[in-house]
Amino acid sequence: MDFRWSAEDEAFRQEVRSWLNEHLVGEFAALGSGGGPADETGWDVRLAWEKKLGEAGWIGLGWPTEYGGRGATITQQLLFNEEYAKANAPARVSFFGEGLLGPTLIAFGSEDQKRRFLPGILKATELWCQGFSEPDAGSDLANVKTRAVLDGDEWVVNGQKVWTTLAHHAHWTFAVVRTDPDAPKHKGLSYLLLPMDQPGIEVKPLKQLTGSAEFNEVFFTDARTSADLIVGAPGDGWKVAMGTLGFERGTAFLAQQLHFQHETEQVIDYAKKHGLTGDPIVRQKLADAWIGVQIMKYNGFRSISKLLTTGSPPPEASISKLYWSHWHRHLGELEMELMGPWSEVLAGPDYELEEFQSSFLLSRAETIYTGSTEIQKNIIGERVLGLPREPAAS
Ligand SMILES: Cc1cc2nc3c(=O)[nH]c(=O)nc-3n(C[C@H](O)[C@H](O)[C@H](O)COP(=O)(O)OP(=O)(O)OC[C@H]3O[C@@H](n4cnc5c(N)ncnc54)[C@H](O)[C@@H]3O)c2cc1C
């Protein structure tokens, strides 16, 4: 396989690099890449940066031009992410809009919905959160109990969502709700778009291991949204939600490996700086971490090749998810080991964490969200290995 890029792709790379050189300055450059799409480190600066990206047309790179995107190829999206990670640019804040809802609307939304919502995502003026999980519906998403009933020209929604990342910053939520309680579990669901700023929606923060509260409980009490803000038809909720999860497990991983490469380099630098590289066990662990980055890189290329030929994320995306989430856990543990006793000391008041501490703690969640380890193994078993379906729980 030839991994070199075409002249056209190299020109695109140069365009990205020049733009970042010119604009990634001052407070934006000072922030670094810290955190991830699901946390709020340096939120205000990141939001201002996201708007700059939007103005310059770097959001929705792969979206069709007729909807304001750039129609970039997957290779170009990869190159953008590579340059972005190399430049140590701020973690993106529009993951839920750009990464999840936008592609879902392009695939399943009405023309009116696309015209209404895609521009706000492209300019980062409207932020979104993902209202899927509930107290009894996580891995078993089809168990959603939040109810929506049509009342004239509005849906009226009652129930509760949980683990809703960044709901306190979001203007809108895309939620899976039950619209037909008499239909079989997967068939009675619908996919609604609801404005967050209304009396019927209450957002309650959930404090995490990191000391901050990036995700929330969201309570709906006669919350309302317009009847036409349903994506697909009533009863299509499962199909549309699976589309969203496909995007979550698919192209959104492109940037990940590059971010991890950068983090591994920081770990190696830390070990050198603190005179730890003479320890043979540390040396072995550093080498293992680096090998893991290379495996992710080539496995990423493999998934991208499949994506290019089939047009949709392959089930092997689950292999990537499993691999990176466990690899990152181990890297976090190595970071703590290298920091030694300092790993247990806070950097400052108000639970201020060092980058390694924060990364270690956040890595514990990575084997849960976007489909837990066990669920990924089920997917690989059934869709890659062709094993019989898991027996239904009694
Ligand atoms: C940091 C973070 C951010 C999140 N952000 C969002 C968000 O923005 N929006 C949103 O909707 N959700 C979000 N989630 C929720 C996430 O999608 C769920 O946590 C995940 O789907 C697991 O569901 P659960 O927590 O209910 O656990 P459960 O589904 O109850 O699982 C509990 C345990 O049982 C295992 N298990 C479950 N079913 C099976 C099975 N069939 N076979 C084998 N083992 C099984 C699981 O692997 C897990 O170990 C977030 C979660 C985290 C940790």
The ligand as a Gaussian input file, in Angstrom:
#p B3LYP/6-31G(d) Opt

LIG

0 1
 C      -17.679000      10.455000      30.002000
 C      -18.998000       9.992000      29.456000
 C      -19.722000      10.824000      28.630000
 C      -20.970000      10.418000      28.137000
 N      -21.687000      11.290000      27.351000
 C      -22.913000      10.925000      26.925000
 C      -23.728000      11.855000      26.191000
 O      -23.325000      12.981000      25.915000
 N      -24.968000      11.472000      25.811000
 C      -25.456000      10.223000      26.085000
 O      -26.587000       9.932000      25.689000
 N      -24.723000       9.330000      26.802000
 C      -23.465000       9.655000      27.229000
 N      -22.725000       8.771000      27.968000
 C      -23.334000       7.500000      28.354000
 C      -22.750000       6.280000      27.687000
 O      -23.192000       6.163000      26.374000
 C      -23.192000       5.091000      28.561000
 O      -22.519000       5.217000      29.802000
 C      -22.848000       3.769000      27.922000
 O      -23.664000       3.547000      26.803000
 C      -23.055000       2.613000      28.935000
 O      -24.334000       2.665000      29.468000
 P      -24.581000       2.652000      31.033000
 O      -23.703000       3.650000      31.679000
 O      -26.045000       2.739000      31.267000
 O      -24.059000       1.227000      31.512000
 P      -24.820000      -0.161000      31.339000
 O      -25.362000      -0.288000      29.971000
 O      -25.774000      -0.320000      32.475000
 O      -23.628000      -1.176000      31.501000
 C      -23.078000      -1.553000      32.769000
 C      -22.033000      -2.621000      32.516000
 O      -22.636000      -3.784000      31.932000
 C      -22.003000      -4.118000      30.699000
 N      -23.000000      -4.607000      29.739000
 C      -24.172000      -3.991000      29.408000
 N      -24.833000      -4.709000      28.473000
 C      -24.054000      -5.793000      28.195000
 C      -24.185000      -6.889000      27.299000
 N      -25.233000      -7.002000      26.500000
 N      -23.179000      -7.819000      27.273000
 C      -22.088000      -7.699000      28.092000
 N      -21.934000      -6.671000      28.978000
 C      -22.880000      -5.735000      29.010000
 C      -21.377000      -2.817000      30.194000
 O      -20.280000      -3.063000      29.338000
 C      -20.938000      -2.184000      31.516000
 O      -19.699000      -2.716000      31.920000
 C      -21.477000       9.135000      28.472000
 C      -20.725000       8.290000      29.293000
 C      -19.508000       8.704000      29.787000
 C      -18.743000       7.762000      30.689000

